[in-house]
Amino acid sequence: MARAAQRTRRGGGIRRGEARAGYLFIAPAVIITVVFLAIPVLLAFWVSVSDWNGFQSPLNPRVNFVGLENYAAITVEDGLDQRNFGRSIRNNFYYVLLVVPLQTALSLFLAVQVNRAVLKGRGFFRTAFYFPSVTSSVAIVIVFQFLFLGTGAVNAVLRAIGIQGPNWFNDPTGIFHGFVSIFGLTTPPPFLADGGMLGVSWWEWLSGPSVAMMVLIFLAVFTTSGTFMLLFLAALQSIGAEIEEAALMDGAGPFRKFFSITLPMLKPTLFTVLTLGLIGSWQVFDQIYILGGGAPGGTLMTPAYLLYESSFIDLQWGQGAAIAFILFVFIILLTLLQRWILRDRAPKKRGVAQTAVKGGVS
């Protein structure tokens, strides 16, 4: 007994040594996380509930706690701040609604094409499709500015086929408003003009992305599809050839094989691509900044740019921090919703039962 107790005490000493070594190994990562992530987040939250104006330290005794005033100013109190926030949410909502599905579908399509063994020059196409992703967004935005000028190359092509193109980056017209104006509906019905949310009427919420925003949506899809193509390509190459051979032997055609076998096996990668696309789309800033702000008519304003404008230009740091936390909650909720939609579902019991009954009858 004494020897066993002695071995136990000796083993415990070794375990304690291992635990101590483990804590030492993870200590640098924990310290970096606390200093550069946890403390800044807590400090930003304090700024969002204070009247700090950007001068001196936010922990200065003269900085006062104001509760939820900054959150209320952009969400429930009527005024320009609420209206700007509402517009930015509307603009970014349409941006996300179009960019995420389009870039996901395009990147998956490109990955399937460059993964085909019969395609010659696959290395060239993979590099060409990925090239916009490694190019500076500043350079691409400037190129797009030249292309989509009123006298730019895009309008020159449209004029050649008899179409008068818009002044793309200066046109605030929503595409849905533009469409219904074809049928003579140019003024809002009373039930759409009176009500609204976040200081923006329902008629404005239903305007759709502006012509200027459509150019940015096209630019985002063009620049991000290459990166996501690589993720899909890596996932496609991890699918064994024996699975495709089994599908072919069972008589599955190309479409059946893709939608019933390949696409379900890509679900983890699909979730990653959708999540990264969702987060990136709600944080769009650099393109807006390069184009000079939220013009035309505030239709390019996004929450990320409004956060910058409120903090660094208007010196309303509390409202800027409040926008950041509301944006954070948006992203978390949408990611959870996306995870729920893409969750693994159990096979339908009714179909199994019917099959069993049929098998028993036969």
C-alpha positions as a Markdown table, in Angstrom:
| # | Residue | x | y | z |
|---|---|---|---|---|
| 1 | Met | 0.0 | 0.0 | 0.0 |
| 2 | Ala | 2.8 | 2.3 | 0.9 |
| 3 | Arg | 4.6 | 1.7 | -2.4 |
| 4 | Ala | 1.3 | 2.2 | -4.3 |
| 5 | Ala | 0.7 | 5.5 | -2.6 |
| 6 | Gln | 4.3 | 6.5 | -3.2 |
| 7 | Arg | 3.9 | 5.7 | -7.0 |
| 8 | Thr | 0.6 | 7.7 | -7.0 |
| 9 | Arg | 2.3 | 10.7 | -5.4 |
| 10 | Arg | 5.2 | 10.4 | -7.8 |
| 11 | Gly | 2.8 | 10.1 | -10.8 |
| 12 | Gly | 0.9 | 13.2 | -9.5 |
| 13 | Gly | 4.1 | 15.1 | -9.4 |
| 14 | Ile | 4.8 | 14.2 | -13.0 |
| 15 | Arg | 1.3 | 15.2 | -14.1 |
| 16 | Arg | 1.7 | 18.5 | -12.2 |
| 17 | Gly | 4.9 | 19.1 | -14.1 |
| 18 | Glu | 3.2 | 18.3 | -17.4 |
| 19 | Ala | 0.3 | 20.7 | -16.6 |
| 20 | Arg | 2.7 | 23.4 | -15.7 |
| 21 | Ala | 4.6 | 23.0 | -19.0 |
| 22 | Gly | 1.3 | 23.0 | -20.9 |
| 23 | Tyr | 0.3 | 26.3 | -19.2 |
| 24 | Leu | 3.7 | 27.8 | -20.1 |
| 25 | Phe | 3.3 | 26.7 | -23.8 |
| 26 | Ile | -0.2 | 28.3 | -24.2 |
| 27 | Ala | 0.6 | 31.4 | -22.1 |
| 28 | Pro | 2.0 | 33.5 | -25.1 |
| 29 | Ala | -1.2 | 32.8 | -27.1 |
| 30 | Val | -3.4 | 33.6 | -24.2 |
| 31 | Ile | -1.6 | 36.8 | -23.4 |
| 32 | Ile | -1.7 | 37.9 | -27.1 |
| 33 | Thr | -5.4 | 37.1 | -27.3 |
| 34 | Val | -6.2 | 39.0 | -24.1 |
| 35 | Val | -4.1 | 42.1 | -25.0 |
| 36 | Phe | -5.0 | 42.4 | -28.7 |
| 37 | Leu | -8.5 | 41.0 | -28.7 |
| 38 | Ala | -10.3 | 40.8 | -25.4 |
| 39 | Ile | -9.2 | 44.2 | -24.0 |
| 40 | Pro | -9.9 | 46.1 | -27.2 |
| 41 | Val | -13.4 | 44.5 | -27.5 |
| 42 | Leu | -14.2 | 45.5 | -23.9 |
| 43 | Leu | -12.8 | 49.0 | -24.5 |
| 44 | Ala | -14.9 | 49.3 | -27.6 |
| 45 | Phe | -18.0 | 48.3 | -25.7 |
| 46 | Trp | -17.2 | 50.9 | -23.0 |
| 47 | Val | -16.9 | 53.5 | -25.7 |
| 48 | Ser | -20.3 | 52.5 | -27.1 |
| 49 | Val | -22.0 | 53.3 | -23.8 |
| 50 | Ser | -20.0 | 56.5 | -23.0 |
| 51 | Asp | -19.8 | 60.0 | -24.4 |
| 52 | Trp | -16.1 | 59.8 | -25.3 |
| 53 | Asn | -15.2 | 62.2 | -28.1 |
| 54 | Gly | -11.9 | 60.8 | -29.2 |
| 55 | Phe | -9.7 | 63.1 | -27.2 |
| 56 | Gln | -7.5 | 61.8 | -24.3 |
| 57 | Ser | -8.1 | 58.3 | -23.0 |
| 58 | Pro | -11.6 | 56.7 | -23.0 |
| 59 | Leu | -10.9 | 55.7 | -19.4 |
| 60 | Asn | -10.5 | 59.4 | -18.4 |
| 61 | Pro | -12.6 | 60.3 | -15.4 |
| 62 | Arg | -14.3 | 63.0 | -17.4 |
| 63 | Val | -15.8 | 60.4 | -19.8 |
| 64 | Asn | -19.4 | 59.7 | -18.7 |
| 65 | Phe | -21.5 | 56.6 | -18.8 |
| 66 | Val | -24.5 | 57.3 | -21.0 |
| 67 | Gly | -26.1 | 53.9 | -21.1 |
| 68 | Leu | -27.8 | 52.9 | -24.4 |
| 69 | Glu | -28.1 | 56.5 | -25.7 |
| 70 | Asn | -25.7 | 55.8 | -28.6 |
| 71 | Tyr | -27.7 | 52.7 | -29.6 |
| 72 | Ala | -31.0 | 54.5 | -29.3 |
| 73 | Ala | -29.7 | 57.5 | -31.4 |
| 74 | Ile | -29.2 | 55.2 | -34.5 |
| 75 | Thr | -32.1 | 52.8 | -34.0 |
| 76 | Val | -35.2 | 54.4 | -32.3 |
| 77 | Glu | -34.8 | 58.1 | -32.2 |
| 78 | Asp | -36.0 | 60.0 | -35.2 |
| 79 | Gly | -33.2 | 62.0 | -36.9 |
| 80 | Leu | -30.5 | 62.0 | -39.4 |
| 81 | Asp | -28.4 | 59.5 | -37.5 |
| 82 | Gln | -31.2 | 56.9 | -37.5 |
| 83 | Arg | -31.9 | 57.6 | -41.2 |
| 84 | Asn | -28.3 | 57.2 | -42.2 |
| 85 | Phe | -28.0 | 53.9 | -40.3 |
| 86 | Gly | -31.3 | 52.7 | -41.9 |
| 87 | Arg | -30.0 | 53.5 | -45.3 |
| 88 | Ser | -26.7 | 51.8 | -44.7 |
| 89 | Ile | -28.4 | 48.6 | -43.5 |
| 90 | Arg | -30.7 | 48.6 | -46.6 |
| 91 | Asn | -27.7 | 49.1 | -49.0 |
| 92 | Asn | -25.7 | 46.4 | -47.3 |
| 93 | Phe | -28.6 | 44.0 | -47.2 |
| 94 | Tyr | -29.0 | 44.1 | -51.0 |
| 95 | Tyr | -25.2 | 43.9 | -51.3 |
| 96 | Val | -25.2 | 40.7 | -49.2 |
| 97 | Leu | -28.3 | 39.3 | -50.9 |
| 98 | Leu | -26.7 | 39.4 | -54.3 |
| 99 | Val | -23.0 | 39.0 | -53.6 |
| 100 | Val | -23.0 | 35.9 | -51.4 |
| 101 | Pro | -25.1 | 33.6 | -53.7 |
| 102 | Leu | -23.5 | 34.9 | -56.9 |
| 103 | Gln | -19.9 | 34.5 | -55.7 |
| 104 | Thr | -20.7 | 31.1 | -54.2 |
| 105 | Ala | -22.3 | 29.8 | -57.4 |
| 106 | Leu | -19.7 | 31.3 | -59.7 |
| 107 | Ser | -16.8 | 29.9 | -57.6 |
| 108 | Leu | -18.3 | 26.5 | -57.5 |
| 109 | Phe | -18.9 | 26.5 | -61.2 |
| 110 | Leu | -15.3 | 27.6 | -61.9 |
| 111 | Ala | -13.9 | 24.9 | -59.5 |
| 112 | Val | -15.9 | 22.2 | -61.3 |
| 113 | Gln | -14.7 | 23.3 | -64.7 |
| 114 | Val | -11.0 | 23.6 | -63.8 |
| 115 | Asn | -11.2 | 20.2 | -62.0 |
| 116 | Arg | -12.2 | 18.4 | -65.1 |
| 117 | Ala | -9.5 | 16.1 | -66.4 |
| 118 | Val | -10.3 | 16.7 | -70.0 |
| 119 | Leu | -9.7 | 20.5 | -69.7 |
| 120 | Lys | -6.4 | 21.4 | -71.3 |
| 121 | Gly | -4.4 | 24.2 | -69.7 |
| 122 | Arg | -6.0 | 23.8 | -66.3 |
| 123 | Gly | -3.1 | 25.5 | -64.5 |
| 124 | Phe | -3.5 | 28.6 | -66.7 |
| 125 | Phe | -7.2 | 28.8 | -66.0 |
| 126 | Arg | -6.8 | 28.3 | -62.3 |
| 127 | Thr | -4.2 | 31.1 | -62.2 |
| 128 | Ala | -6.3 | 33.4 | -64.4 |
| 129 | Phe | -9.4 | 32.9 | -62.3 |
| 130 | Tyr | -7.5 | 33.4 | -59.0 |
| 131 | Phe | -5.5 | 36.5 | -60.2 |
| 132 | Pro | -8.2 | 39.1 | -59.3 |
| 133 | Ser | -8.2 | 37.9 | -55.7 |
| 134 | Val | -4.5 | 38.8 | -55.2 |
| 135 | Thr | -4.7 | 42.1 | -57.0 |
| 136 | Ser | -5.1 | 45.2 | -54.9 |
| 137 | Ser | -8.7 | 46.3 | -54.4 |
| 138 | Val | -7.6 | 49.9 | -54.8 |
| 139 | Ala | -6.2 | 49.1 | -58.3 |
| 140 | Ile | -9.4 | 47.1 | -59.3 |
| 141 | Val | -11.7 | 49.9 | -58.1 |
| 142 | Ile | -9.8 | 52.5 | -60.1 |
| 143 | Val | -9.9 | 50.3 | -63.2 |
| 144 | Phe | -13.7 | 49.9 | -62.7 |
| 145 | Gln | -14.1 | 53.7 | -62.3 |
| 146 | Phe | -12.6 | 54.2 | -65.7 |
| 147 | Leu | -14.6 | 51.3 | -67.3 |
| 148 | Phe | -17.9 | 52.6 | -65.9 |
| 149 | Leu | -17.5 | 56.3 | -66.5 |
| 150 | Gly | -20.3 | 58.0 | -68.5 |
| 151 | Thr | -17.8 | 58.0 | -71.4 |
| 152 | Gly | -16.1 | 54.8 | -70.4 |
| 153 | Ala | -15.6 | 51.5 | -72.2 |
| 154 | Val | -18.8 | 49.8 | -70.9 |
| 155 | Asn | -21.0 | 52.6 | -72.2 |
| 156 | Ala | -19.1 | 52.7 | -75.5 |
| 157 | Val | -19.9 | 49.0 | -76.0 |
| 158 | Leu | -23.5 | 49.6 | -75.1 |
| 159 | Arg | -23.8 | 52.5 | -77.5 |
| 160 | Ala | -22.4 | 50.3 | -80.3 |
| 161 | Ile | -25.4 | 48.0 | -79.9 |
| 162 | Gly | -27.9 | 50.9 | -79.6 |
| 163 | Ile | -28.2 | 51.2 | -75.8 |
| 164 | Gln | -27.7 | 54.4 | -73.9 |
| 165 | Gly | -25.9 | 53.4 | -70.7 |
| 166 | Pro | -26.3 | 55.2 | -67.4 |
| 167 | Asn | -23.8 | 57.3 | -65.6 |
| 168 | Trp | -23.0 | 54.3 | -63.4 |
| 169 | Phe | -21.3 | 55.6 | -60.3 |
| 170 | Asn | -23.5 | 58.7 | -60.2 |
| 171 | Asp | -26.9 | 57.1 | -60.6 |
| 172 | Pro | -28.8 | 56.6 | -57.3 |
| 173 | Thr | -31.8 | 54.9 | -58.9 |
| 174 | Gly | -32.8 | 51.6 | -57.4 |
| 175 | Ile | -33.1 | 48.8 | -59.9 |
| 176 | Phe | -36.6 | 47.8 | -58.6 |
| 177 | His | -37.8 | 51.4 | -58.8 |
| 178 | Gly | -36.4 | 51.6 | -62.3 |
| 179 | Phe | -38.2 | 48.5 | -63.2 |
| 180 | Val | -41.7 | 49.5 | -61.9 |
| 181 | Ser | -41.2 | 53.0 | -63.5 |
| 182 | Ile | -41.5 | 51.2 | -66.8 |
| 183 | Phe | -45.1 | 50.6 | -65.9 |
| 184 | Gly | -45.7 | 54.2 | -64.8 |
| 185 | Leu | -45.3 | 53.7 | -61.1 |
| 186 | Thr | -42.9 | 56.5 | -60.2 |
| 187 | Thr | -44.5 | 57.7 | -56.9 |
| 188 | Pro | -45.0 | 55.5 | -53.8 |
| 189 | Pro | -48.5 | 54.3 | -52.8 |
| 190 | Pro | -49.6 | 55.8 | -49.5 |
| 191 | Phe | -49.2 | 52.5 | -47.6 |
| 192 | Leu | -45.5 | 52.3 | -48.7 |
| 193 | Ala | -44.8 | 56.0 | -48.2 |
| 194 | Asp | -46.2 | 56.4 | -44.7 |
| 195 | Gly | -44.7 | 53.4 | -42.8 |
| 196 | Gly | -41.1 | 52.4 | -42.5 |
| 197 | Met | -38.3 | 51.2 | -40.4 |
| 198 | Leu | -35.1 | 52.8 | -39.0 |
| 199 | Gly | -36.2 | 56.2 | -40.5 |
| 200 | Val | -36.5 | 54.7 | -44.0 |
| 201 | Ser | -39.9 | 54.3 | -45.7 |
| 202 | Trp | -41.0 | 51.0 | -47.0 |
| 203 | Trp | -40.9 | 52.4 | -50.5 |
| 204 | Glu | -37.2 | 53.2 | -50.0 |
| 205 | Trp | -36.6 | 49.7 | -48.5 |
| 206 | Leu | -38.0 | 48.2 | -51.7 |
| 207 | Ser | -35.9 | 50.3 | -54.0 |
| 208 | Gly | -33.4 | 47.6 | -54.6 |
| 209 | Pro | -29.7 | 48.2 | -55.0 |
| 210 | Ser | -28.8 | 51.4 | -56.9 |
| 211 | Val | -27.1 | 51.4 | -60.2 |
| 212 | Ala | -23.9 | 52.4 | -58.5 |
| 213 | Met | -24.2 | 49.6 | -56.0 |
| 214 | Met | -24.7 | 47.1 | -58.8 |
| 215 | Val | -21.3 | 48.0 | -60.1 |
| 216 | Leu | -19.8 | 47.3 | -56.7 |
| 217 | Ile | -21.7 | 44.0 | -56.5 |
| 218 | Phe | -20.2 | 43.0 | -59.9 |
| 219 | Leu | -16.8 | 44.1 | -58.7 |
| 220 | Ala | -17.1 | 42.0 | -55.4 |
| 221 | Val | -18.1 | 38.9 | -57.3 |
| 222 | Phe | -15.3 | 39.4 | -59.8 |
| 223 | Thr | -12.6 | 39.7 | -57.1 |
| 224 | Thr | -13.7 | 37.1 | -54.5 |
| 225 | Ser | -14.8 | 34.2 | -56.7 |
| 226 | Gly | -11.2 | 33.1 | -57.3 |
| 227 | Thr | -10.4 | 32.6 | -53.6 |
| 228 | Phe | -13.5 | 30.6 | -53.0 |
| 229 | Met | -12.8 | 28.6 | -56.2 |
| 230 | Leu | -9.7 | 27.3 | -54.6 |
| 231 | Leu | -11.6 | 26.1 | -51.5 |
| 232 | Phe | -14.1 | 24.3 | -53.7 |
| 233 | Leu | -11.3 | 22.9 | -55.8 |
| 234 | Ala | -9.5 | 21.4 | -52.8 |
| 235 | Ala | -12.8 | 19.8 | -51.6 |
| 236 | Leu | -13.5 | 18.4 | -55.1 |
| 237 | Gln | -10.1 | 16.8 | -55.3 |
| 238 | Ser | -10.6 | 15.1 | -51.9 |
| 239 | Ile | -13.6 | 13.2 | -53.3 |
| 240 | Gly | -12.3 | 9.7 | -54.3 |
| 241 | Ala | -12.6 | 8.5 | -57.9 |
| 242 | Glu | -14.2 | 5.3 | -56.7 |
| 243 | Ile | -17.3 | 7.3 | -55.6 |
| 244 | Glu | -17.8 | 8.7 | -59.1 |
| 245 | Glu | -17.2 | 5.3 | -60.6 |
| 246 | Ala | -19.8 | 3.8 | -58.3 |
| 247 | Ala | -22.3 | 6.5 | -59.3 |
| 248 | Leu | -21.6 | 5.9 | -63.0 |
| 249 | Met | -22.1 | 2.1 | -62.6 |
| 250 | Asp | -25.5 | 2.9 | -60.9 |
| 251 | Gly | -26.5 | 4.8 | -64.0 |
| 252 | Ala | -26.3 | 8.3 | -62.5 |
| 253 | Gly | -26.0 | 11.0 | -65.2 |
| 254 | Pro | -23.8 | 14.1 | -64.8 |
| 255 | Phe | -26.5 | 16.3 | -63.2 |
| 256 | Arg | -27.7 | 13.5 | -60.9 |
| 257 | Lys | -24.1 | 12.8 | -59.8 |
| 258 | Phe | -23.4 | 16.4 | -59.1 |
| 259 | Phe | -26.6 | 17.2 | -57.1 |
| 260 | Ser | -26.9 | 13.9 | -55.3 |
| 261 | Ile | -23.3 | 13.0 | -54.6 |
| 262 | Thr | -20.8 | 15.8 | -55.2 |
| 263 | Leu | -22.8 | 18.7 | -53.8 |
| 264 | Pro | -23.7 | 16.9 | -50.5 |
| 265 | Met | -20.1 | 16.0 | -50.0 |
| 266 | Leu | -19.2 | 19.7 | -50.4 |
| 267 | Lys | -21.5 | 20.8 | -47.7 |
| 268 | Pro | -18.7 | 21.6 | -45.1 |
| 269 | Thr | -16.8 | 23.7 | -47.7 |
| 270 | Leu | -20.1 | 25.3 | -48.8 |
| 271 | Phe | -20.8 | 26.3 | -45.2 |
| 272 | Thr | -17.3 | 27.8 | -45.0 |
| 273 | Val | -17.6 | 29.7 | -48.2 |
| 274 | Leu | -21.0 | 31.1 | -47.3 |
| 275 | Thr | -19.8 | 32.1 | -43.8 |
| 276 | Leu | -16.7 | 33.9 | -45.1 |
| 277 | Gly | -18.7 | 35.5 | -47.9 |
| 278 | Leu | -21.4 | 36.7 | -45.4 |
| 279 | Ile | -18.8 | 38.2 | -43.0 |
| 280 | Gly | -16.9 | 39.9 | -45.8 |
| 281 | Ser | -20.0 | 41.3 | -47.4 |
| 282 | Trp | -21.1 | 42.9 | -44.1 |
| 283 | Gln | -17.7 | 44.5 | -43.7 |
| 284 | Val | -17.3 | 46.1 | -47.1 |
| 285 | Phe | -15.5 | 49.4 | -46.7 |
| 286 | Asp | -12.4 | 49.9 | -48.9 |
| 287 | Gln | -14.4 | 50.2 | -52.2 |
| 288 | Ile | -16.7 | 52.7 | -50.6 |
| 289 | Tyr | -13.9 | 54.7 | -49.2 |
| 290 | Ile | -12.0 | 54.8 | -52.5 |
| 291 | Leu | -15.1 | 56.0 | -54.3 |
| 292 | Gly | -15.4 | 58.9 | -52.0 |
| 293 | Gly | -18.1 | 57.9 | -49.5 |
| 294 | Gly | -21.7 | 56.9 | -49.7 |
| 295 | Ala | -22.6 | 59.0 | -52.8 |
| 296 | Pro | -24.7 | 59.1 | -54.9 |
| 297 | Gly | -27.7 | 59.8 | -52.7 |
| 298 | Gly | -26.3 | 57.7 | -49.8 |
| 299 | Thr | -26.9 | 54.5 | -51.8 |
| 300 | Leu | -23.3 | 53.3 | -51.4 |
| 301 | Met | -23.3 | 53.9 | -47.6 |
| 302 | Thr | -22.7 | 50.7 | -45.7 |
| 303 | Pro | -22.5 | 50.2 | -41.9 |
| 304 | Ala | -18.8 | 49.7 | -42.0 |
| 305 | Tyr | -18.3 | 53.1 | -43.8 |
| 306 | Leu | -20.8 | 54.8 | -41.6 |
| 307 | Leu | -18.9 | 53.6 | -38.6 |
| 308 | Tyr | -15.7 | 55.2 | -39.9 |
| 309 | Glu | -17.5 | 58.4 | -40.8 |
| 310 | Ser | -19.2 | 58.7 | -37.4 |
| 311 | Ser | -16.0 | 58.0 | -35.5 |
| 312 | Phe | -13.2 | 59.6 | -37.5 |
| 313 | Ile | -15.0 | 62.5 | -39.2 |
| 314 | Asp | -17.9 | 63.4 | -37.0 |
| 315 | Leu | -16.0 | 62.4 | -33.8 |
| 316 | Gln | -19.1 | 60.5 | -32.5 |
| 317 | Trp | -17.1 | 57.6 | -31.3 |
| 318 | Gly | -19.9 | 56.2 | -29.1 |
| 319 | Gln | -22.2 | 55.9 | -32.1 |
| 320 | Gly | -19.4 | 54.4 | -34.2 |
| 321 | Ala | -18.8 | 51.7 | -31.6 |
| 322 | Ala | -22.5 | 51.1 | -31.3 |
| 323 | Ile | -22.7 | 50.4 | -35.0 |
| 324 | Ala | -19.8 | 48.0 | -34.8 |
| 325 | Phe | -21.6 | 45.9 | -32.1 |
| 326 | Ile | -24.9 | 45.9 | -33.9 |
| 327 | Leu | -23.1 | 44.8 | -37.0 |
| 328 | Phe | -21.4 | 42.0 | -34.9 |
| 329 | Val | -24.8 | 40.8 | -33.7 |
| 330 | Phe | -26.1 | 40.8 | -37.3 |
| 331 | Ile | -23.3 | 38.6 | -38.5 |
| 332 | Ile | -23.6 | 36.2 | -35.6 |
| 333 | Leu | -27.4 | 35.8 | -36.1 |
| 334 | Leu | -27.1 | 35.3 | -39.9 |
| 335 | Thr | -24.3 | 32.8 | -39.4 |
| 336 | Leu | -26.4 | 30.8 | -36.9 |
| 337 | Leu | -29.4 | 31.0 | -39.4 |
| 338 | Gln | -27.1 | 29.8 | -42.2 |
| 339 | Arg | -25.8 | 26.9 | -40.0 |
| 340 | Trp | -29.4 | 25.9 | -39.2 |
| 341 | Ile | -30.4 | 25.8 | -42.9 |
| 342 | Leu | -27.3 | 23.7 | -43.8 |
| 343 | Arg | -27.6 | 21.4 | -40.8 |
| 344 | Asp | -27.5 | 17.6 | -41.4 |
| 345 | Arg | -31.0 | 16.2 | -41.6 |
| 346 | Ala | -32.1 | 12.7 | -40.7 |
| 347 | Pro | -33.6 | 10.7 | -43.6 |
| 348 | Lys | -37.3 | 10.8 | -43.8 |
| 349 | Lys | -38.8 | 7.9 | -41.8 |
| 350 | Arg | -42.0 | 7.9 | -43.9 |
| 351 | Gly | -40.1 | 7.0 | -47.1 |
| 352 | Val | -38.2 | 4.2 | -45.2 |
| 353 | Ala | -41.4 | 2.8 | -43.7 |
| 354 | Gln | -43.1 | 2.8 | -47.1 |
| 355 | Thr | -40.2 | 1.0 | -48.6 |
| 356 | Ala | -40.2 | -1.6 | -45.9 |
| 357 | Val | -44.0 | -2.1 | -46.3 |
| 358 | Lys | -43.6 | -2.5 | -50.0 |
| 359 | Gly | -40.8 | -4.9 | -49.5 |
| 360 | Gly | -42.9 | -6.9 | -47.1 |
| 361 | Val | -45.9 | -7.0 | -49.4 |
| 362 | Ser | -43.8 | -8.1 | -52.3 |
